[in-house]
Every structure is written in structure tokens, then in C-alpha cells.
């Protein structure tokens, strides 16, 4: 008698959860005898790798994991319908430089302002952190005109930390969990609390999920105590319950 193929879930995730999903996906597969096909992209932006673009063009997704505001947009546009939705984690933004370079002072808002004004180049993503950096942070610091020519968006599936490690930009600003994935950089620290931006990462099971029961179990698993350690190692916190 031929053996039935293992059930498969297609998971589309924000890069914020890429590190913890490395462990959590294999744990869930072992528990349920299934296969998770995980791909990722930024939660916002217009590159072909952006989760917004991929869902809008009809890519098949069983479980969607992304910053809540982006998911709200897809639901509002009738591009995605959720049969269940849960808040999974909160994520903060950090600053990084290339390994071996002096770590700048970013402990206060004034220090961060001086750091960015002195930098030869600044990189940020097209995802949720980059939307905040380019759309709000520079204005809040009063330096938008001064940094406009040297601030660069790192598109698609390239992490900002990779651009820093490659020497493409001097200062990188991205979600801390994403910076932690990249070798060859030093994470200076999070943005000062006065100008910090916390992103809420949500998960949802699609109304078109091929195995909605298994998909709901996976979302429950991500929200369970069993996932806490993996999220904490990535620098993520649980949202208030």
C-alpha cells in the first residue's frame, strides 16, 4: 500500500519571524508529521518579494505572518480573508555597523541625531521598520533634508545588515530580530525609547487554506508557551495578553 504524502502548509512570513521559524517549523513538523513550506518577504513595499505584492497577485498562502498594519491593508482590499487571526509578537528597531567599526553613540535622541548626520550612508528596509524610518524617524529627528541624499532603501529579500556587512552602507537600521540574522555586523542597540517604533506581528489562517485545521494548529503553536524561547532568542516579545 502506498504511503500518503505528508500534509503541507504554505507559510508566508515577515523577515521579523525568520529566525525563530527556523526552529519552530521543524518542531511543528515533528509533532504533526507534516511539511511546512516557508517563504518570507518584507511586510510592506513594492518589490516583487514584498508580502503585500505577493498576496495581491494571488500567491497561494495557507498561513500569513506579517506586521498587522500590512495584513489590515490586504483584508481591507479583499485580497486576503482570515478565518482566524492572532497577535504573535512585538518587534523593536535597532542600529548596526560593520564588524570592526567603532560603535557610535545612539543612547539618546541627540546622540542618534549626531550619529546619522555624521554617517556617510544609511540603509533601511522597505518593510515595516523602513516605512517608519523613512516616513517618520528622520522627520522626528529634524534631519530629513540633511540625510535624504545618503539614505538608501534596501529592497526585497536582502537584509539591511547584509548591506552593512558588504560595505554598501555605513549605518543600518532594521528590526532587531532581522539584524541578528546577519554575520559580520555589530548591533549597536535599539533606537532610544523616545523615537522607538514597536511593530505588532500578526498571524492569520487563510479562508483558502488547503488544510485549515492543521493551519490553525500551527498558529496556535506559534502563540503557545512552546514558542516563547525561540521568540525571545530573536529579541522579540509577546504582545500584552
JOZI-V648742 format. One record per residue. RES is the residue in three letters. SS is DSSP state (hx for helix, st for strand, lp for the rest). PSI is psi as a letter, one per 30 degrees, with the letter a starting at -180 (NA if undefined). NEAR is the number of other C-alpha atoms within 12 Angstrom. Layout:
# JOZI-V648742
RES,SS,PSI,NEAR
RES,SS,PSI,NEAR
This chain:
# JOZI-V648742
UNK,lp,k,3
UNK,lp,k,4
UNK,lp,k,6
UNK,lp,k,9
UNK,lp,k,9
UNK,lp,k,16
UNK,lp,k,22
UNK,st,k,28
UNK,st,k,36
UNK,st,j,31
UNK,st,k,38
UNK,st,k,40
UNK,st,l,45
UNK,st,l,47
UNK,hx,f,44
UNK,hx,e,47
UNK,hx,g,50
UNK,hx,e,36
UNK,hx,e,30
UNK,hx,f,33
UNK,hx,f,36
UNK,hx,e,26
UNK,hx,e,24
UNK,hx,e,29
UNK,hx,e,34
UNK,hx,e,20
UNK,hx,e,22
UNK,hx,e,28
UNK,hx,e,26
UNK,hx,e,14
UNK,hx,e,17
UNK,hx,g,21
UNK,lp,h,18
UNK,lp,a,24
UNK,st,k,24
UNK,st,k,33
UNK,st,j,24
UNK,st,k,30
UNK,st,l,31
UNK,st,l,37
UNK,st,l,39
UNK,lp,l,47
UNK,lp,f,47
UNK,lp,a,39
UNK,lp,l,29
UNK,lp,g,24
UNK,lp,l,22
UNK,lp,f,22
UNK,lp,f,29
UNK,lp,k,34
UNK,hx,e,42
UNK,hx,e,41
UNK,hx,e,26
UNK,hx,e,29
UNK,hx,e,38
UNK,hx,e,26
UNK,lp,g,17
UNK,lp,g,15
UNK,lp,k,25
UNK,lp,k,26
UNK,lp,k,38
UNK,lp,e,40
UNK,st,k,48
UNK,st,k,53
UNK,st,j,48
UNK,st,l,45
UNK,st,k,41
UNK,hx,e,31
UNK,hx,e,24
UNK,hx,e,35
UNK,hx,e,41
UNK,hx,e,27
UNK,hx,e,22
UNK,hx,e,29
UNK,hx,e,23
UNK,hx,f,14
UNK,lp,g,14
UNK,lp,g,16
UNK,lp,f,26
UNK,lp,k,35
UNK,lp,k,26
UNK,st,k,29
UNK,st,f,22
UNK,st,k,26
UNK,st,k,30
UNK,st,k,32
UNK,st,k,30
UNK,st,e,40
UNK,st,l,37
UNK,st,k,30
UNK,st,k,39
UNK,lp,l,35
UNK,st,k,42
UNK,st,l,39
UNK,st,k,42
UNK,st,l,49
UNK,st,l,43
UNK,st,k,30
UNK,lp,k,22
UNK,lp,f,16
UNK,lp,k,18
UNK,lp,k,16
UNK,lp,k,23
UNK,lp,l,27
UNK,lp,j,24
UNK,lp,g,30
UNK,lp,f,23
UNK,lp,l,20
UNK,hx,e,24
UNK,hx,e,20
UNK,hx,e,17
UNK,hx,e,35
UNK,hx,e,28
UNK,hx,e,21
UNK,hx,e,31
UNK,hx,e,38
UNK,hx,e,28
UNK,hx,f,19
UNK,lp,k,23
UNK,lp,f,22
UNK,lp,l,27
UNK,st,k,38
UNK,st,k,42
UNK,st,l,46
UNK,st,l,44
UNK,lp,f,38
UNK,lp,a,45
UNK,hx,e,42
UNK,hx,e,45
UNK,hx,e,37
UNK,hx,e,31
UNK,hx,e,30
UNK,hx,e,39
UNK,hx,e,32
UNK,hx,f,22
UNK,hx,e,19
UNK,hx,e,29
UNK,hx,e,29
UNK,hx,e,18
UNK,hx,e,21
UNK,hx,f,29
UNK,lp,g,19
UNK,lp,g,26
UNK,hx,e,21
UNK,hx,e,15
UNK,hx,e,21
UNK,hx,f,28
UNK,lp,e,22
UNK,lp,f,16
UNK,lp,g,25
UNK,st,k,32
UNK,st,k,27
UNK,st,k,36
UNK,st,j,32
UNK,lp,l,27
UNK,lp,b,29
UNK,lp,g,31
UNK,lp,k,31
UNK,lp,k,43
UNK,hx,e,50
UNK,hx,e,42
UNK,hx,e,35
UNK,hx,e,34
UNK,hx,e,37
UNK,hx,e,29
UNK,lp,f,22
UNK,lp,g,24
UNK,lp,e,26
UNK,lp,l,30
UNK,lp,e,38
UNK,st,k,45
UNK,st,k,52
UNK,st,k,55
UNK,st,l,52
UNK,st,k,52
UNK,hx,e,43
UNK,hx,f,41
UNK,hx,e,44
UNK,hx,e,45
UNK,lp,f,36
UNK,lp,f,30
UNK,lp,k,29
UNK,lp,l,21
UNK,lp,g,21
UNK,st,l,34
UNK,st,k,30
UNK,st,j,39
UNK,st,e,32
UNK,st,a,31
UNK,st,l,32
UNK,lp,l,38
UNK,lp,k,25
UNK,hx,e,17
UNK,hx,f,17
UNK,hx,g,26
UNK,lp,l,31
UNK,lp,k,29
UNK,lp,k,32
UNK,st,k,36
UNK,st,k,34
UNK,st,k,39
UNK,st,l,37
UNK,st,k,40
UNK,st,k,41
UNK,st,k,37
UNK,st,k,37
UNK,lp,f,25
UNK,lp,g,25
UNK,lp,k,28
UNK,lp,f,20
UNK,lp,i,24
UNK,hx,e,25
UNK,hx,e,23
UNK,hx,e,30
UNK,hx,e,39
UNK,hx,e,29
UNK,hx,e,26
UNK,hx,e,42
UNK,hx,e,35
UNK,hx,e,25
UNK,hx,e,26
UNK,hx,f,36
UNK,lp,f,30
UNK,lp,l,22
UNK,hx,f,15
UNK,hx,f,21
UNK,hx,f,31
UNK,hx,e,24
UNK,hx,e,21
UNK,hx,e,29
UNK,hx,e,33
UNK,hx,e,23
UNK,hx,f,22
UNK,lp,g,31
UNK,lp,g,30
UNK,lp,l,32
UNK,st,l,30
UNK,lp,k,29
UNK,lp,l,19
UNK,lp,k,9
UNK,lp,NA,11
